[in-house]
Amino acid sequence: MTSSTKTKSDVTLWGAGTARTLRPIWVAEELGLDYTLNAIGPRTGETQTDAFTALTRKQKIPFMQAGAVSLSESLAICRYLQQAFTDGGLAVSHMPHDRAKEDEWCCYIYGELDETSLYVMRRHYDLTDIYGDAPEAVTVCRAYLQRQFAVIDAHLAVRETLLDIGFGLADIMLVSCLDWAVFYGEELPKNIQAYKKRHAARPAFKKAMQINYANLPEVLDGTA
Ligand SMILES: N[C@@H](CCC(=O)N[C@@H](CS)C(=O)NCC(=O)O)C(=O)O
């Protein structure tokens, strides 16, 4: 993954194939970074090897190393890249209130959409062989997700991006959850649909999708 037009970096990412691994790859592509990707997948055994466990005892992807910095957690990795490489295509929050607003959106999206709704659905709708079938929990999660979508849809009625400073980290968090929701059969409200269409046209998004789902062509061609 090297090119003369890319920003040199010592960033290495681990992980591909999920909405969470898409995030740091997308950020790296927006920033035009020259990075190395070890495209290990979830539930392949690759997160359980001795070598990967020595990097992170969590045995989770995504994971990142850059010099002496080692990070797990998709949001933390994205935040690090956004702050460490400020010359790319992402808005950077310098003012305390912008930074706090960005954190507010990122925490909301991560806590309410990803962890509380979509990941519970992943466990009890998608991965029932491992975590068990829980149709009632999935129904409640779907309703909860739509309540959060209504909040976001109202916010996006008069905006192109979540924050006034422009396209950035919070948008990457949100779009990654929108694709995930659609994949689980959820309808997106009108303003969110337009927002998703607008940002899915970004070249860095398209490239990140190709990289992240290289081993899952059914996700890319919509037949999954
Ligand atoms: N909060 C973490 C969650 C990471 C996570 O749970 N990753 C899953 C894949 S989406 C994983 O690595 N599971 C272990 C495995 O599948 O081997 C993040 O956002 O990075």
The ligand as a Gaussian input file, in Angstrom:
#p B3LYP/6-31G(d) Opt

LIG

0 1
 N      -15.027000      -1.720000      20.979000
 C      -14.180000      -2.374000      19.999000
 C      -14.851000      -3.638000      19.544000
 C      -13.903000      -4.527000      18.798000
 C      -14.530000      -5.862000      18.484000
 O      -15.384000      -6.385000      19.220000
 N      -14.075000      -6.453000      17.394000
 C      -14.579000      -7.753000      16.996000
 C      -14.893000      -7.743000      15.506000
 S      -16.049000      -6.476000      15.096000
 C      -13.488000      -8.791000      17.228000
 O      -12.323000      -8.528000      17.023000
 N      -13.851000      -9.997000      17.702000
 C      -12.877000     -11.033000      17.956000
 C      -12.866000     -12.050000      16.861000
 O      -13.815000     -12.046000      16.091000
 O      -11.948000     -12.862000      16.724000
 C      -13.900000      -1.439000      18.813000
 O      -14.735000      -0.578000      18.473000
 O      -12.811000      -1.542000      18.216000

